Structure formats: C-alpha cells, structure tokens
Amino acid sequence: MRILFSSTPAFGHLLPMLPLAAAARRAGHETAVLTHPSMAAAAAPMRLLPAGPSLGETLKDVGSRAEVDPLTDMTVGAVEFFVESRLNLGADDALAAAHTFRPDLVVADVVDYLGPFAAAAQGVAWAVHGGSLPPNEQLALALEQAATARFAQRGLALTPPIAYIDPWPDSLLRDTDPYPAERIAIRPEPHLQEGERWIRPRFQGRQNRPLVLVTLGTLVDDPDTLAAILGSLARLDVNVLVAPHSATDLGDRRIDHSRVHLAGFVSMGQLLDGVDVVVSAAGAGTVLAALSAARPMVLLPMGLDKPVNAERAAAAGAARIVESPDEIGSAVEQVLSDPTIAAGAASMATEIAGMNSAYEVLELLLRRHEHWTAGARSLGLVREEPADAAGVTQFAGRDE
C-alpha cells in the first residue's frame, strides 16, 4: 500500500507523525511525505514530495493579504494561514505530487489541508493525525467551511476523515474536545532523528547537581525571554541545558558555561535523558515528550494552544505554570523539592506507556481503510483512475 503523510512545514506538526510512518515502512508499505522541502532532513529517510509554501512564505503571504497575525489570532489568522494561503500557494504542487505517487491512503496533520485536497482529487480515504489537541469547535468549523469553499472552486469535495490518530492520553482529554472522526489513541514518542550524533555535556565537577532542560520549542526564537529564564535560574545550584531551535548564541549576555550548556536543535529523545525538570513554552510536542519520559515541568505558555496544553499538564499534577520568566527559578525550586509533581509526571508516563504502539495503530487504521474502501466501492465512489492534476482548474484567487 502507498501511504502519503502530509504536514504543515513545522516540526511540531511533522514529528508526531513519524513513528506511524516508520511503522508503515517497516511493515512493507511505501511511504512519502507531502510538505515543504525545508522539512527534508526531519522527514528522512522518507521520500519528500514538495508542496506548499514554507512557514516564512506563508506568513509573508498572509501579511500581504490580511491584517491579522496568524501566530496570535486563533480563528481568522488560522484560517488565513492553514487554508487560504497554503491552498492558494500549494494546491497545484499537491495535485501533481499525489498524481505521481498515487496514494491509497493519506494521513494529514490536524491543520493540514493539502493532504485532504490530494485525497479528494485521488478519490481515496484520509485520516487526521493530531499533535496538538483538536481545534475548538469555533475554529474547527471556520477551518472546515473555508476548506470546503476552496475545494469546491476546484470541483472537489472535502470528505470526512476515516479516523483521528491522537497522541494525547485519555486523562488529559475533556468531554468538550471536538474530534472530527473516531479517535485512535497512539503512544507519543520523543523524537529521535535517525543518524543524529550528539555528545552530551559533562558539567565537569557538577555531575551530581539537578539538570534543568530549557526549551522554547521549534517556533519561538526569543533571546530576551531565554536570557530572563536563565537569569531566574542563576540563583539555583542546578545545571542547565538550553535547546533553542535556532539561536544557540545569546549575544553579549554573560553565561556561566560551567553550569549552562547550549545544545541547539537536538532530538527530544536525546535531550530528556537525565533531566530532572523541563522548562518550556508548553508546546504540545514538548509537553507530551516530557510526560512520556516522566519528567516534571515548569511551563511558561507563549501563545496559540500553549495555555491549554499547560492547563492540562498542571491539572494532571505533572507541571507548574508561571506567568513570567522571572518566576521560573522559584517554580523549578518548588518542583525539585516537591515529590508530588514528579509523582504526577510518573503517573502520566505509566498511562502513556499503555497506549497503542505505532504498529497497533497502523493495523487499526488499515482495517478502517479497508472498511471505507469496501463501502465506497459499493456506492461507486472509488475512482479507478485517479484524477489528473492537469485536468483540475486552478484557483481564481482569494475572494476580496
């Protein structure tokens, strides 16, 4: 079977999908990923089919058309970013790539619409793969309505997904979380990049001190906030490992390199080894990775879905939430001295360990796909010959 994974070009969207993709490859299925070429290294060894703009190109496009900030506006901004811009700039590439690869099944990240667009054109089933919690009802409806309109301009219909693959454990969910399809839980796995080589810092003469991992995730690049966090931690007798996405240099700011090491972009699976507390901006991938490794957290939510992620982790007794970088030192001190936070993280790790493996999810998904295909064939809905990309009209442009 040919399975096409489709993702917004951001690590927090692609990385959660990689365990399922790896399970599919090891089971003998042919896989590829539909995304921007900037994600090629993260997707390796999977074949990358280029489609859609980069994050920077998408932000520039949104800024030129709409007076909204997609990084802060959770409704209009999200629709402009994930639907209007990405389909306007990426639909033709997605059609061409899907026509070449001819997938039997598409698995798309929760806010990616190039994958469902390709699935509609090819007449095949698709499934959602979550990373963040599902969008709230208002946002989900706005995204669906915008996507439906854009698909219709190409003579296509947005079909319902056959499954929602979800890495969030049951105890962190709420009855109000809106799932667009039947949920299949999948065990979240801290990312490990194949072939990655990283030498852990030794903290010479300080090996017995607690180790604090500080990461603002893969989108936030804020040296000022990072410097304030390090300043707040400076009064504690701890070792600090810093893993910003791009800025491994804090300029002229003074750093005690005997106790603070800058790691840069290293897989979370390696970073978490030996860590006592994780300090982060509460991105979904970091929160789930820390919980799966039983690491207690101090969370400084920084926009988008991060306040909700932080609230869920804190409600599970596995994290403390702070409102400013200056509070982080005191919060870390409390977490290190309070065994109940570590116990909450350990309890979450036990629950996560009992979730479906990627191989088990693959089997469940393929059964769902087989059932969908049989039903679609009986109704005459399966295209024997996938649609030719050249035979679909181009978008006329965004309605003003």
N, C-alpha and C positions, 0 to 999 in steps of 0.2 A: 504494500500500500504506500502511496505517496502522501505524506502529511506536510502541509505548509504551515509554519508558525509565522505569525505576523505581529509586529510590535512597533509601537511608538519608539523613536530612536533615543531612548533614555535607559540607563542601566536599571533603574527601579522598575521598569516595565518589562525589559527583556530577561533579566537574570532569573526571576521566579519561574520562567517557562523552561529554562534549560534542563532541569532534571527530567521533565517529561520528554523533552526532545531527545535527551541522551538515552532514556529507556526505550524510546521508539527505534532509535538507530541500533541499539544492541539487540533488539528483537527482530532485526532484519528489515525494518521499514526504511524507505527512502525519505529523508527529511531535507527541508530548506527553510530559510527564514527570509521573510519579506520585510525589509526595513532600509534605512539609510546606510550607505557604505561606512559611515563613521563607527558603526557597531560591529564591523567585521571581526576585529580581534576578540571581542567578547563572545561572539557567536561561534567562533572556531571550535571544532573543525566542521561545523555545519556550513553547507553552501549558502551564500548570501545572494539573494535576488534584490537588486537595488530598486527602491521605490520610495517616493515621498521626499519631502524636504528634511534637512537637519533641524535640530531644535532652534539653532540660531536663525536659520532661514524662515522657519515658521513664525518665530517671534517678530522678525522684521516684517513679514507679510501681514501679520495681524496688526502690527503697529501702523502700517501704511493704509489699512482699510478701516479700522475700527478704533475708537477712542476708549479702549479698555485694556487693562493689564491682565493677561491670562494667568499670571502667576498669583494673582490675588482675587480676581473675580471668579467665583466658583460656578457661575451659571453662564452669563453672556460670554465671558472670557474663555471658558472651557469649550463652549460651542464653536466660537471663532477658531480656537486653536485646533481642537481634535477633529472637527467635522469640516467646517468651511475651508480653512487653509489647507489641511492635509489632503482633502479630496480634490480641491481645486488644483493643487500642485502635484499630486501624486497618483491620481486615478489612472491616467494613461499608462504610466510605468507599471502599476499594479496589474492592469489588464494584460499587458504584454508579458510580464513575468509569469502570471498564472497560466496564460495560454501556452507558454513554453514548458513550464513544469507540469501542468495538468494534474493538480492535486485531486485526491479522492476525499480529502478532509482538510479543513482549515481550522487552526486554533489561533485565536486572536486575543491580544491583551485587552483588558476590560474597557479601555477607551480608544482602541484602535478600530478604524472603520475602513481601512484599505483591505484588510483581510476579509471581512464580511462582504465588501464590494466585489472582491475577486471571487468569493464563493458564490455570490448571486449570479455573476456572469458565467461561471463554470457550471452552475446548476448542481452544486454539491453542498453537503452539510457543513456547518461550522460550530465551534464551541468557544465559549469565553474562558479565558484564563485570568483569574484575579491575581492581584499583587497587593494593591490597596484594598480596603473594604469597598463594597459596591457603592456607587454614587447614590446619594439620597434621591428620594422619589422625584423631587422637582428637577434636579439636574439630569437624572436618567431620562425623564420624559422630554426635556429640552433637547438632549443629545439625540434621542430616537427620532423626534419629529424633524430635526434638521437633517439627519442622515436619510430618513425616508424621502424627504424632498429632493435631496441631491441624487439619490439613487434613481428616482423617478425621471430626472432630467436625462438619464441615460437609458431609459426604458427598462429599468431593473427594479426589483422589489427587495427591501430589506427583510430577510426571512428570520424567524425566531431561532436562537441558538438551541442546540440539542442538549447542552449541558453547561454548567458553570463550575469550573475547576477552581477550588477555593483553598488557599493555604492558611486561612485563619482558623484556629481551633474553636470548637463549639463554645467553650466557656467565655470567649471574647466576643461572641455574637449577641445581637439583640433581636427581639421579635420584629422590630421595625426596619431591620436591614432588608432592602428590596433586592431579591435575586430574580433575574430575568428568565431563569431556567432552573431545572432541578440541579441541586448542588451536589458535587462530588468533592469531598474533602481530600486534600493532598498534603502530605507532610512537607512543611517548609524546610529547605536545606540551606545552610550558609554557603554562599557561593565559593567554589574552588576552581580557579582557572587552570585548565589543562596546561602543563608545562611551565607554570609560573614558578620562578625561583626567588625566594626572599629569605634573607638572613635576619633572624630576629635579633633585636638589640639586646645587649647583655646587661646594661646598667651596672657596670663594674663597681663592686663593693656595696651595692644596694639591692642585691638579688632577693633579700628577704622582705622588702617593702611591698605594700599593696600596689597592684598595677591598675591604672585607670586608662581606659581607651576613650579618646575624644574624637568623634567624627560628626561632621555636619552633613554627611551624606554625599551623593553624587551630583546634586544640583546646586546646593548652597556653596558659594565661594565668598566668604565674608571674613577677611583677615582681622577686622576690628572686633567682631564678635569672638573669633577664635582667640585673639590676644586677651580679651576680657575674661574668657573662660580660664585660660592659663594663669592669669593673674589671680583669679579667685582660688585656684588650686595651689598656688605657690606656698601658702602658709601651711599646707598639709605635708606630712612626711610620706609622700607617695611618689611612685614612678608614673610617668605619663607618656602614653603612646598616642601620637596625633596622626590621624589619617584623613586629611582633607583631600578632596578629589583632584584639584589641580594645583593649588597654591601650597607647595611644600616649603615655602620661604615666607617668613613673616617680616621681611624687610629689615629695618633698623631696630626692631624691637628686640630687647635682650632676652635670651633664652638660656637657661641653665642646662646645657646639653648633657650634664651628668645624670640628670633626672627627667629630661624631656627629650624624646626622640621623634623626629618627623618621618613618617613612613611613606607618605604619598598614597597612590592608589594601589592597594593590596587587597586581595580577596578576603572577604569577611571570614571565611573558614579558617584562614591563617591568623588573622588579627585577633580573633577571640581566644585563642589558645593561651591559657594562663592569666587571663584578665579577671580582675575582681569586681570592677564596676564599669559599666558602659555609660558614657555621657554622649547624648546625641540630640539632634533636632527632631526626633520622633518620626523619621521616615518609616514607611511600612516595612521595607526590607530589613532595615537595621533592627527595628523592634522585634520582628519575627525571628531573625537570626540570633539575637541575644537571648530571647526566650527559649529557643530550641537548644541553646547551649547552657541554659540555666544561669545566665548572667543577670544580676540585678541592674537596674538602670536609674539614671537621673536624666530627665527629659526636659528640654527647652524647646517646646513646639514652635516651629517657624513657618507658619502659613499653610495654605491648602488643606489637605486632610490630616495634617500632623496633630492638631489639637485632639481630634477624635482618637487617633492611634494612641496618644499619650493617656487619654482618659481610660481607654480600655485596659492598657497595661497597668495603670495605677489601681483601677478597680479590682484587678486580679491580685493585688498585693505584691506586684513584682517591680514597681517603679515609684519614684518620687517625681513630681512635676514642679518645675520652678518657672518664674516669670521673667527673670533677667539673668544674664551671665554672672553677675555679682553674687547670686545666691548659690551657685553650683558648688563652691568649696564646702559650705556648711551642709548642703544636701548630701554630698559624697561622704562627708564625715559621719553623717547620720546613718547612711546606708551601710557603711563599713562596721558601725557599732551595733546595728540593729539586725539581729538574725532573722527577723520575720520577713524582711524584704528578700533576703536570699532564699528563704523557705518558699516564698511565693513564686520566685523565679524557678526554683527546682520543681515545684508542683506543675507549673506550666510546661516545663521540659518533659516531664513524665507524660502529660496529656499529649503533647506533640509527638512524642516517640510512638504513641499508639495509633497515630493517624495512618491513612493509606499511604503505602510507598508509591513512588512514581510508576513502578511496574504494575501494581494493583490498579492504579488509576487508568493506565493505558488499557488494560483489559476491560475495565468498566466502560471506558469511552468507546472502545471499538465495538462492544456489544450494543451500545446506544446508537452508534453509527450504522451498524447492520440493521437494527430495527427501523431506523429512519429511512434507510435506503430501500428496504423492502416495502415500506408504506408509500414512499414516493413513487416507486416503480408501479405499484398497483394503481396509483392515481394518474400515471403518465406524466409525472412531474420531473423525472430524471432525464436530462439531456444526454442522448447517446453520443453526440458530437459537441464538445464544449464550444462556447461562443468564441468567435474570432475577434480579437481585440480591435482589428481594423473595421469590424462591422458595427461598432458601437459609437454613436455620435459623441462628440466632445462636449464638455460643459460650455454653456453660453456665457459663463462668468457669474459672479455673485450678484444677486439682485440688490439694488441700492434702494 
